[in-house]
């Protein structure tokens, strides 16, 4: 039997043709990422607008963040330098860098849980790459870190602590933290949109982890258990930024731990995003 001069068996199945022409999940996820990166002007403007709107009507505006961080550094520097019996000249710079880096990491994580739920109306009404919201969240926290980072040279200057050329190694460390912030925000954003119990659980865990991580106390205080503290991924993330700024060597495995965490997180999140990207609009 023939149709249009061709055997029926040779005719292409229209359903199969449509399926083969449809982009697969991985391709759609890559398109989302590429489109999100190309719209850098959009998420940068949105991040700056977030900060402006958060402090609309305030006299000091974002300076409140810097002021509160300065008060915390001064108060903790006075108290904990005595508790840990550490010279304030060494401890205050250590505390300033560690605390500001921790605030960046914890803010990226907590904001990442809300990255899709906080813009649910935009997701349902405007066709934008999902990664735009992720980049917006990470860049917003990077702006806040940059705003607060003015306290670091002030702390170093007041304490008479110099900064050497090795401080430049903090730049690739910070870039790695931003890269980790992207996959963490994307992964937690999807999981939190599906399971609404995740944000409060993450917030509660971060409070516990803050005291269990060598943020404001030296890892040397663990004595013979020091290696356990150095294996903490959050300590490693702080260490690759703090140690270069302080002119000290990083812990033996900090870069390796952050590298493994970055690679593993990106691979895991890529698979998760490819699989569940199409459901985000329904979850929020």
BANU-585995 format. One line per field, with one value per residue (C-alpha): residue number from 1; y, z, x. Coordinates in nm, 3 decimals. Each point is the difference from the previous one (the first is absolute). Layout:
// residues N
seq <- NUM ...
Y <- Y ...
Z <- Z ...
X <- X ...
END
This chain:
// residues 284
seq <- 1 2 3 4 5 6 7 8 9 10 11 12 13 14 15 16 17 18 19 20 21 22 23 24 25 26 27 28 29 30 31 32 33 34 35 36 37 38 39 40 41 42 43 44 45 46 47 48 49 50 51 52 53 54 55 56 57 58 59 60 61 62 63 64 65 66 67 68 69 70 71 72 73 74 75 76 77 78 79 80 81 82 83 84 85 86 87 88 89 90 91 92 93 94 95 96 97 98 99 100 101 102 103 104 105 106 107 108 109 110 111 112 113 114 115 116 117 118 119 120 121 122 123 124 125 126 127 128 129 130 131 132 133 134 135 136 137 138 139 140 141 142 143 144 145 146 147 148 149 150 151 152 153 154 155 156 157 158 159 160 161 162 163 164 165 166 167 168 169 170 171 172 173 174 175 176 177 178 179 180 181 182 183 184 185 186 187 188 189 190 191 192 193 194 195 196 197 198 199 200 201 202 203 204 205 206 207 208 209 210 211 212 213 214 215 216 217 218 219 220 221 222 223 224 225 226 227 228 229 230 231 232 233 234 235 236 237 238 239 240 241 242 243 244 245 246 247 248 249 250 251 252 253 254 255 256 257 258 259 260 261 262 263 264 265 266 267 268 269 270 271 272 273 274 275 276 277 278 279 280 281 282 283 284
Y <- 0.000 0.342 0.359 0.281 -0.250 -0.131 -0.321 0.054 -0.165 0.267 0.291 0.177 -0.027 0.361 -0.075 -0.148 0.291 0.250 -0.186 -0.011 0.372 0.097 0.114 -0.236 0.105 0.052 0.233 0.204 0.032 0.118 0.248 0.132 0.044 0.167 0.231 0.089 0.088 0.212 0.202 0.114 0.359 -0.105 -0.196 0.258 0.277 -0.211 -0.078 0.367 0.082 -0.264 0.178 0.342 -0.119 -0.182 0.326 0.238 0.281 -0.072 0.286 -0.214 -0.257 -0.293 0.163 -0.165 -0.333 0.132 0.171 -0.312 -0.210 0.252 -0.007 -0.381 -0.017 0.254 -0.168 -0.355 0.112 0.140 -0.292 -0.306 0.116 -0.016 -0.331 -0.165 0.182 0.133 0.332 0.237 0.118 -0.350 -0.092 0.300 -0.031 -0.376 0.060 0.275 -0.208 -0.319 0.160 0.194 -0.308 -0.208 0.261 -0.022 -0.381 -0.024 0.274 -0.176 -0.324 0.150 0.219 -0.300 -0.180 0.283 0.073 -0.129 0.033 0.370 0.070 -0.243 0.263 0.096 -0.366 -0.059 0.318 0.080 -0.238 0.029 -0.253 -0.145 0.060 0.377 -0.018 -0.206 0.241 0.289 -0.152 -0.079 0.338 0.183 -0.166 0.068 0.370 -0.006 -0.174 0.264 0.270 -0.153 -0.084 0.359 -0.117 -0.236 0.263 0.211 -0.292 -0.070 0.365 0.045 -0.319 0.077 -0.318 0.027 -0.149 -0.166 -0.108 -0.345 0.167 -0.017 -0.374 0.093 0.102 -0.354 -0.119 0.247 -0.098 -0.362 0.100 0.179 -0.308 -0.214 0.255 -0.045 -0.376 0.015 0.266 -0.191 -0.331 0.135 0.221 -0.300 -0.223 0.279 0.074 -0.366 -0.047 0.315 -0.137 0.035 0.377 -0.006 -0.322 0.156 0.319 -0.201 -0.213 0.308 0.135 -0.323 -0.025 0.357 -0.099 -0.335 0.157 0.186 0.338 0.206 -0.250 -0.138 -0.358 -0.051 0.006 -0.350 -0.136 -0.359 0.015 0.289 -0.214 -0.047 0.375 0.034 -0.258 0.214 0.123 0.333 0.056 -0.079 0.251 0.271 -0.100 0.052 0.363 0.077 -0.157 0.193 0.330 -0.070 -0.096 -0.355 -0.337 -0.170 -0.329 -0.298 -0.116 0.317 0.054 -0.370 -0.015 0.307 -0.133 -0.333 0.175 0.229 -0.278 -0.242 0.269 0.122 -0.353 -0.092 0.325 -0.025 -0.339 0.119 0.318 -0.193 -0.244 0.238 0.337 -0.027 -0.049 0.313 0.216 -0.251 -0.038 0.371
Z <- 0.000 -0.097 0.100 -0.229 -0.195 0.306 0.192 0.319 0.202 -0.120 0.120 0.311 0.309 0.084 0.375 -0.005 -0.214 0.251 0.288 -0.171 -0.085 0.358 0.202 0.280 0.364 0.006 -0.298 0.156 0.324 -0.192 -0.195 0.329 0.136 -0.316 -0.022 0.368 -0.046 -0.305 0.200 0.248 -0.037 0.129 0.311 0.093 -0.015 0.190 0.273 0.047 0.008 0.271 0.224 -0.069 0.071 0.317 0.153 -0.159 0.243 0.214 0.066 0.001 -0.248 -0.055 0.244 0.273 -0.112 0.024 0.332 0.158 -0.128 0.141 0.342 0.001 -0.097 0.267 0.274 -0.083 -0.051 0.351 0.169 -0.185 -0.026 0.381 0.015 -0.250 0.143 -0.344 -0.072 -0.136 -0.266 -0.150 0.099 -0.125 -0.367 0.024 0.132 -0.250 -0.307 0.136 0.114 -0.324 -0.210 0.215 -0.038 -0.378 -0.001 0.240 -0.183 -0.334 0.152 0.173 -0.298 -0.226 0.178 -0.098 -0.341 -0.191 0.261 0.053 -0.370 -0.060 -0.165 -0.242 -0.085 -0.071 -0.204 -0.173 -0.213 0.136 0.042 0.350 0.035 -0.016 0.349 0.125 -0.139 0.145 0.349 -0.002 -0.149 0.257 0.283 -0.175 -0.011 0.372 0.067 -0.205 0.196 0.333 -0.115 0.077 0.362 -0.082 -0.086 0.292 0.241 -0.145 0.025 0.358 0.113 -0.195 -0.208 -0.344 -0.328 -0.243 -0.363 0.108 0.077 -0.375 0.042 0.178 -0.341 -0.149 0.338 -0.013 -0.359 0.110 0.277 -0.255 -0.225 0.295 0.086 -0.345 0.022 0.366 -0.074 -0.303 0.184 0.323 -0.197 -0.179 0.309 0.213 -0.264 0.014 0.377 0.198 0.321 -0.140 0.061 0.378 0.033 -0.186 0.208 0.325 -0.117 -0.096 0.353 0.138 -0.270 0.071 0.347 -0.116 -0.280 0.065 -0.098 0.311 0.173 -0.132 -0.121 0.207 0.311 -0.087 0.091 -0.114 -0.169 -0.219 -0.314 0.055 -0.008 -0.311 -0.178 0.054 -0.351 0.139 0.176 -0.324 -0.185 0.252 0.018 -0.372 0.039 0.354 0.002 -0.304 0.139 0.333 -0.177 0.132 -0.180 -0.046 0.173 -0.187 -0.167 -0.024 -0.375 -0.071 0.213 -0.165 -0.344 0.065 0.146 -0.304 -0.257 0.177 0.068 -0.360 -0.138 0.244 -0.051 -0.379 0.006 0.245 -0.199 -0.328 0.156 0.190 -0.172 -0.170 0.335 0.178 -0.127 0.141 0.334 0.080
X <- 0.000 0.136 -0.074 0.114 0.208 0.184 -0.059 -0.201 0.273 0.245 -0.215 0.138 -0.215 -0.103 -0.006 0.349 0.123 -0.138 0.163 0.338 -0.019 -0.085 0.306 0.092 0.008 0.374 -0.012 -0.280 0.197 0.308 -0.212 -0.136 0.352 0.128 -0.298 0.035 0.367 -0.075 -0.253 0.265 -0.119 -0.342 0.097 0.263 -0.260 -0.253 0.255 0.080 -0.370 -0.054 0.249 -0.149 -0.355 0.104 0.120 -0.249 -0.082 0.306 0.242 0.315 -0.128 0.241 0.242 -0.205 0.147 0.353 -0.068 -0.149 0.292 0.247 -0.166 0.001 0.368 0.098 -0.204 0.106 0.359 0.018 -0.174 0.128 0.359 0.003 -0.190 0.235 0.304 0.099 0.166 -0.272 0.246 -0.017 -0.353 -0.201 0.114 -0.056 -0.351 -0.086 0.084 -0.152 -0.324 -0.060 0.076 -0.236 -0.275 0.039 -0.015 -0.295 -0.194 0.050 -0.129 -0.306 -0.089 0.051 -0.283 -0.236 0.148 -0.306 -0.274 0.076 -0.064 -0.285 -0.221 0.277 0.063 -0.368 -0.051 0.331 0.201 0.353 0.281 -0.009 0.371 -0.060 -0.151 0.294 0.260 -0.200 0.008 0.373 0.094 -0.213 0.189 0.331 -0.090 -0.077 0.333 0.180 -0.178 0.099 0.353 0.104 0.021 0.289 0.264 -0.128 0.049 0.344 0.099 -0.123 0.175 0.316 -0.029 0.158 -0.125 0.241 -0.019 -0.120 -0.335 -0.071 -0.060 -0.323 -0.144 -0.014 -0.125 -0.288 -0.078 -0.023 -0.240 -0.220 0.004 -0.104 -0.267 -0.152 -0.046 -0.106 -0.264 -0.128 -0.019 -0.149 -0.237 -0.148 -0.014 -0.153 -0.262 -0.106 0.033 -0.082 0.153 0.352 0.059 -0.063 0.200 0.295 -0.021 0.004 0.292 0.203 -0.030 0.147 0.267 0.116 0.118 0.139 0.207 0.328 -0.142 0.073 0.227 0.332 0.003 0.318 -0.220 -0.118 0.343 0.043 -0.341 0.108 -0.016 -0.375 -0.054 0.215 -0.216 -0.310 -0.098 -0.122 0.332 0.180 -0.220 0.087 0.365 0.073 -0.106 0.116 0.346 0.135 -0.130 0.170 0.321 -0.016 0.004 -0.334 -0.074 0.154 -0.322 -0.212 0.037 -0.049 -0.316 -0.150 0.096 -0.170 -0.304 -0.024 0.035 -0.233 -0.260 -0.003 -0.038 -0.276 -0.190 0.032 -0.172 -0.264 -0.069 -0.025 -0.245 -0.229 0.039 -0.339 -0.177 0.127 -0.287 -0.250 0.179 0.007
END
